Amino acid sequence: MRALTLDPKTANSTQVTELPDPEPQAGDLLVRGLAVGVCGTDKEIARADYGWAPPGHDRLVLGHESLGRVMTAPAGSGFSSGDLVVGVVRRPDPVPCGACAHGEFDNCRNGRYTERGIKELDGYAAELWCVEADYAVALDPRLEHVGVLMEPTSVVAKAWEQVRRVGERAWYAPERVLVTGAGPIGLLGAMIGVQQGLDVHVLDLVEEGPKPRLVERLGATYHHGDVDEVAGSLRPDVVIEATGVGSLVFSAMRNTAPFGVVCLTGISSGGRTVEADVGGANREMVLENDVVVGSVNANLRHYRQAAEALAAADLDWLEGLISRRVPLERFADAFTARPDDVKVVITLDGDR
């Protein structure tokens, strides 16, 4: 079989490699890969910024945003041949810590977790892959062409769960949401906000192209102005921050409505200094009972929430998130950004 592999210690070492077909272990599904999404994490691993090959191996199979079709499934697993599935990314640490022991491995406390396509486990960018039945999630068959959006949707499903749990520490009835960043995470976060019946606003830099159109088609409102002006005018009850830009983070913190919740999903680059009135932000957060919470990764519960959200979404709108589909042999094109890109996908089985 063919797979997209690299040496995580060597920049620009990504290549299509011939590997032996995988042998499913007891309890595994054997899956034919259909597609993998490419995100910033994959590009960082390709640059050797981080990433770890499986123990005893020099190369890592990339790909954590998966989509495949079951070929064989063990009896009693709940899966059948032909099912559309996604593989969960993270696995709990072997100790395990308290969070992992309770199925909350996205909140691992000791850092010994592993991740498919990222940390010590081969990923899903292969024509065939195996996954434990307990770490596979079935998708509505109608999502055959867009199900590769499942993993990023799981990230925002968790973010929304965190927002709700924080808000419900007291009476909570949010109405207005600001999403900062109209990439895949931001747009999918906006989608879930719309599905909840909230007044959703999305802020991004671009004035033209697919992002404003996608927001409009979603039934949300698009903004490209100054974040302080936009957020100050809206005074959102909830902010889903999906850029990691330090100045946006502080502006979001300063401009929520009282009892506001800011969920940070974007990861900031280190080494950049941002001038901010931290004392003023602290004063407002305390006096208005505001909360800022970080959220990353997802557990099985969030993948199932994501599957429900995608099944309830407009398929044409989801299709619009996928800017380009690149065949495996032309993978380098997927790692080269274009101005109108939202989500780029590598196909593993024809032109899906």
C-alpha positions as CSV (number, residue, x, y, z in Angstrom):
1,M,0.0,0.0,0.0
2,R,1.0,3.6,-0.4
3,A,1.3,6.0,2.5
4,L,2.5,9.6,3.2
5,T,5.5,9.4,5.5
6,L,8.2,11.6,6.8
7,D,11.1,11.7,9.3
8,P,9.9,14.1,12.0
9,K,13.4,15.1,12.7
10,T,14.2,16.2,9.1
11,A,12.4,19.1,7.4
12,N,11.0,18.5,4.0
13,S,11.4,14.7,4.2
14,T,7.7,14.0,3.3
15,Q,7.2,11.4,0.5
16,V,4.9,8.7,-0.7
17,T,6.2,5.4,0.6
18,E,5.3,1.8,-0.2
19,L,4.5,0.0,3.0
20,P,3.3,-3.5,3.8
21,D,-0.5,-3.8,4.1
22,P,-1.5,-3.6,7.8
23,E,-2.5,-6.7,9.7
24,P,-5.5,-6.0,11.9
25,Q,-5.1,-7.2,15.5
26,A,-7.9,-8.6,17.6
27,G,-10.6,-5.9,18.0
28,D,-9.3,-3.9,15.0
29,L,-11.2,-2.6,12.0
30,L,-9.4,-2.8,8.6
31,V,-10.2,0.4,6.8
32,R,-9.7,1.6,3.2
33,G,-8.5,5.2,3.4
34,L,-10.6,7.7,1.5
35,A,-9.1,11.0,2.4
36,V,-7.1,13.0,5.0
37,G,-7.3,16.7,5.8
38,V,-4.2,18.9,5.9
39,C,-4.0,21.4,8.7
40,G,-1.3,23.6,10.3
41,T,-0.2,20.8,12.5
42,D,0.7,18.6,9.5
43,K,2.7,21.5,8.0
44,E,4.5,22.0,11.3
45,I,5.4,18.3,11.5
46,A,6.6,18.5,7.8
47,R,8.9,21.4,8.8
48,A,10.3,19.2,11.7
49,D,8.9,21.7,14.2
50,Y,7.7,18.7,16.2
51,G,6.3,15.2,15.8
52,W,7.5,11.8,16.9
53,A,7.9,8.5,15.0
54,P,6.7,5.3,16.6
55,P,9.2,3.8,18.9
56,G,11.9,1.9,16.9
57,H,11.0,3.6,13.7
58,D,12.6,6.5,11.8
59,R,9.5,7.5,9.8
60,L,5.9,8.5,10.8
61,V,2.8,8.0,8.6
62,L,1.1,11.4,8.6
63,G,-2.6,12.2,8.8
64,H,-4.8,12.8,11.8
65,E,-8.0,14.1,10.0
66,S,-9.2,10.8,8.7
67,L,-12.0,9.3,6.6
68,G,-12.3,5.7,5.5
69,R,-14.6,2.8,4.7
70,V,-14.6,-0.4,6.8
71,M,-13.4,-3.5,4.9
72,T,-13.5,-6.0,7.8
73,A,-14.8,-5.7,11.3
74,P,-14.7,-8.1,14.2
75,A,-18.0,-9.7,15.3
76,G,-19.8,-7.8,18.0
77,S,-17.8,-4.5,17.3
78,G,-20.9,-2.6,16.1
79,F,-19.3,-2.0,12.7
80,S,-19.9,-3.7,9.4
81,S,-18.1,-3.8,6.0
82,G,-19.0,-0.7,4.1
83,D,-19.4,1.6,7.1
84,L,-18.0,5.1,6.8
85,V,-15.7,5.8,9.7
86,V,-13.2,8.2,11.3
87,G,-10.4,7.2,13.6
88,V,-9.9,9.1,16.8
89,V,-6.5,10.8,17.1
90,R,-5.5,10.6,20.7
91,R,-4.9,7.5,22.9
92,P,-4.7,7.6,26.7
93,D,-1.4,7.3,28.4
94,P,-0.6,3.8,29.7
95,V,-0.3,4.8,33.4
96,P,-3.0,6.1,33.2
97,C,-3.5,9.5,34.8
98,G,-6.9,10.2,36.4
99,A,-8.3,12.0,33.3
100,C,-7.3,9.2,30.9
101,A,-8.6,6.6,33.3
102,H,-12.0,8.3,33.0
103,G,-12.0,8.5,29.2
104,E,-11.1,12.2,29.2
105,F,-7.8,11.6,27.5
106,D,-8.0,14.9,25.7
107,N,-7.2,16.4,29.2
108,C,-4.2,14.0,29.9
109,R,-2.4,15.3,33.0
110,N,1.1,13.7,32.5
111,G,1.7,14.1,28.8
112,R,2.2,10.4,28.1
113,Y,-0.6,10.2,25.6
114,T,0.0,9.2,22.0
115,E,-1.6,10.6,18.8
116,R,-2.2,9.1,15.4
117,G,-0.1,10.9,12.8
118,I,1.5,13.2,15.4
119,K,3.0,11.5,18.4
120,E,4.4,7.9,18.4
121,L,1.6,6.4,16.4
122,D,1.3,6.2,12.6
123,G,-1.5,8.3,11.1
124,Y,-4.3,7.8,8.6
125,A,-2.6,9.0,5.4
126,A,-2.5,5.6,3.9
127,E,-4.5,3.6,1.4
128,L,-5.2,1.0,4.2
129,W,-5.2,1.5,7.9
130,C,-6.3,-0.3,11.1
131,V,-8.0,1.2,14.1
132,E,-9.3,-0.2,17.3
133,A,-13.1,-0.5,17.2
134,D,-13.3,1.4,20.4
135,Y,-11.5,4.4,18.8
136,A,-13.6,4.5,15.6
137,V,-16.7,6.6,15.1
138,A,-19.3,5.9,12.4
139,L,-20.6,8.6,10.1
140,D,-23.9,9.1,8.3
141,P,-23.4,7.6,4.8
142,R,-24.5,10.9,3.2
143,L,-21.2,12.4,4.5
144,E,-19.0,10.3,2.2
145,H,-17.6,13.4,0.4
146,V,-17.3,15.7,3.5
147,G,-16.7,13.3,6.4
148,V,-13.0,14.2,6.5
149,L,-14.2,17.4,8.3
150,M,-15.0,15.2,11.4
151,E,-11.8,15.7,13.3
152,P,-11.8,19.6,13.2
153,T,-15.5,19.4,14.0
154,S,-14.7,17.4,17.1
155,V,-12.4,20.1,18.3
156,V,-15.1,22.8,18.2
157,A,-17.7,20.4,19.6
158,K,-15.5,20.1,22.6
159,A,-15.0,23.9,22.7
160,W,-18.8,24.4,22.7
161,E,-19.1,21.8,25.4
162,Q,-16.6,23.6,27.5
163,V,-18.4,26.9,27.0
164,R,-21.7,25.4,28.1
165,R,-20.2,23.7,31.2
166,V,-18.5,27.0,32.3
167,G,-21.6,29.0,31.6
168,E,-23.9,26.6,33.5
169,R,-22.0,27.3,36.8
170,A,-24.9,29.8,37.1
171,W,-28.0,30.8,35.2
172,Y,-26.9,30.9,31.5
173,A,-28.8,31.9,28.4
174,P,-26.3,33.2,25.8
175,E,-27.6,34.9,22.7
176,R,-24.7,36.4,20.7
177,V,-21.5,34.7,19.6
178,L,-18.3,36.1,18.0
179,V,-16.0,33.7,16.3
180,T,-12.6,35.1,15.5
181,G,-11.0,33.5,12.4
182,A,-12.8,32.0,9.4
183,G,-10.6,29.0,8.8
184,P,-12.0,25.5,9.2
185,I,-12.1,25.6,13.0
186,G,-13.8,29.0,13.1
187,L,-16.4,28.2,10.4
188,L,-17.2,24.8,11.9
189,G,-17.5,26.5,15.3
190,A,-19.9,29.1,13.8
191,M,-21.9,26.2,12.3
192,I,-22.5,24.7,15.7
193,G,-23.4,28.1,17.1
194,V,-26.0,28.5,14.3
195,Q,-27.3,25.0,15.0
196,Q,-27.9,26.1,18.6
197,G,-30.1,29.0,17.4
198,L,-27.5,31.7,18.4
199,D,-26.8,35.0,16.7
200,V,-23.4,34.2,15.2
201,H,-20.8,36.7,14.0
202,V,-17.5,35.8,12.4
203,L,-14.5,38.1,12.1
204,D,-11.6,37.6,9.7
205,L,-9.2,39.8,7.7
206,V,-10.3,39.0,4.2
207,E,-13.0,41.0,2.4
208,E,-13.5,38.8,-0.6
209,G,-13.4,35.1,-1.5
210,P,-15.1,32.0,-0.1
211,K,-15.0,32.9,3.6
212,P,-17.5,35.8,3.6
213,R,-19.7,33.8,1.3
214,L,-19.6,30.7,3.6
215,V,-20.5,32.8,6.6
216,E,-23.4,34.4,4.8
217,R,-24.7,31.0,3.5
218,L,-24.5,29.8,7.1
219,G,-26.9,32.5,8.2
220,A,-24.3,34.3,10.2
221,T,-22.8,37.8,9.9
222,Y,-19.3,38.4,8.5
223,H,-17.0,41.2,9.8
224,H,-13.6,42.2,8.6
225,G,-13.1,45.4,10.7
226,D,-11.0,46.2,13.8
227,V,-11.6,43.5,16.4
228,D,-12.0,46.1,19.2
229,E,-14.6,47.9,17.3
230,V,-16.5,44.8,16.2
231,A,-16.3,43.0,19.6
232,G,-17.0,46.3,21.5
233,S,-20.1,46.9,19.4
234,L,-21.4,43.3,19.6
235,R,-20.5,42.6,23.3
236,P,-20.8,38.9,22.7
237,D,-21.8,36.4,25.4
238,V,-19.5,33.8,23.9
239,V,-16.2,34.2,21.9
240,I,-14.7,31.2,20.1
241,E,-11.2,32.4,19.4
242,A,-9.7,30.4,16.5
243,T,-6.7,32.4,15.4
244,G,-4.1,32.3,18.2
245,V,-3.2,35.9,17.4
246,G,-2.3,37.5,20.8
247,S,-3.9,40.9,20.2
248,L,-7.2,39.2,19.2
249,V,-7.1,37.1,22.3
250,F,-6.8,40.2,24.6
251,S,-9.4,42.1,22.6
252,A,-11.8,39.2,22.9
253,M,-11.2,39.1,26.7
254,R,-11.9,42.8,27.1
255,N,-15.1,43.1,25.0
256,T,-17.5,40.4,26.1
257,A,-20.8,41.0,27.8
258,P,-20.9,40.5,31.6
259,F,-20.6,36.8,32.5
260,G,-18.9,36.2,29.1
261,V,-17.1,33.1,28.2
262,V,-14.0,33.1,25.9
263,C,-12.9,29.7,24.6
264,L,-9.4,29.7,23.0
265,T,-8.8,27.1,20.3
266,G,-6.1,28.8,18.3
267,I,-2.4,28.3,19.4
268,S,-0.3,31.4,19.5
269,S,3.2,31.5,18.1
270,G,5.9,32.0,20.7
271,G,8.5,34.8,20.7
272,R,6.1,37.7,19.9
273,T,5.5,40.5,22.4
274,V,2.0,42.0,22.6
275,E,1.3,45.1,24.6
276,A,-1.8,44.7,26.7
277,D,-3.5,46.2,29.7
278,V,-3.4,43.0,31.8
279,G,-4.5,44.9,34.9
280,G,-7.6,46.3,33.1
281,A,-8.4,42.8,31.7
282,N,-8.1,41.3,35.1
283,R,-10.4,44.0,36.6
284,E,-13.1,43.5,34.0
285,M,-13.0,39.7,34.2
286,V,-13.3,39.8,38.0
287,L,-16.1,42.4,38.1
288,E,-18.1,40.8,35.3
289,N,-17.6,37.2,36.3
290,D,-15.9,36.5,32.9
291,V,-14.1,33.3,32.1
292,V,-11.3,32.4,29.6
293,V,-10.8,28.7,28.9
294,G,-8.4,26.9,26.6
295,S,-9.6,23.8,24.7
296,V,-7.6,21.4,22.5
297,N,-8.1,17.9,21.1
298,A,-11.2,15.8,21.7
299,N,-12.3,12.5,23.2
300,L,-14.8,10.0,22.0
301,R,-17.8,11.9,23.3
302,H,-16.8,15.0,21.2
303,Y,-16.3,12.9,18.1
304,R,-19.9,11.6,18.5
305,Q,-21.1,15.1,19.0
306,A,-19.3,16.1,15.8
307,A,-20.9,13.3,13.9
308,E,-24.3,14.5,14.9
309,A,-23.4,18.1,14.0
310,L,-22.2,17.2,10.5
311,A,-25.2,15.0,9.9
312,A,-27.5,17.9,10.7
313,A,-25.5,20.4,8.5
314,D,-26.2,21.4,4.9
315,L,-24.1,19.1,2.7
316,D,-23.6,21.8,0.1
317,W,-22.3,24.2,2.7
318,L,-19.9,21.5,4.1
319,E,-18.7,20.8,0.5
320,G,-17.9,24.5,0.2
321,L,-15.4,24.3,3.0
322,I,-13.2,21.9,1.0
323,S,-11.3,24.2,-1.4
324,R,-9.2,21.6,-3.1
325,R,-8.9,17.8,-3.3
326,V,-5.3,16.7,-4.2
327,P,-4.4,13.1,-5.0
328,L,-1.8,11.4,-2.9
329,E,0.9,11.5,-5.5
330,R,0.6,15.3,-5.6
331,F,0.6,15.7,-1.9
332,A,3.1,18.6,-2.1
333,D,0.3,20.8,-3.6
334,A,-1.7,20.3,-0.5
335,F,1.1,21.7,1.7
336,T,1.3,24.8,-0.4
337,A,-1.3,27.4,0.6
338,R,-3.3,29.4,-1.9
339,P,-5.1,32.6,-1.1
340,D,-8.6,31.2,-1.3
341,D,-7.9,28.0,0.6
342,V,-10.2,27.0,3.5
343,K,-9.6,23.2,3.8
344,V,-7.4,21.2,1.5
345,V,-7.8,17.4,1.4
346,I,-5.6,14.6,0.1
347,T,-7.5,11.9,-1.5
348,L,-6.5,8.3,-1.0
349,D,-9.0,6.5,-3.1
350,G,-9.8,8.1,-6.4
351,D,-11.3,11.7,-6.5
352,R,-13.4,11.7,-3.3
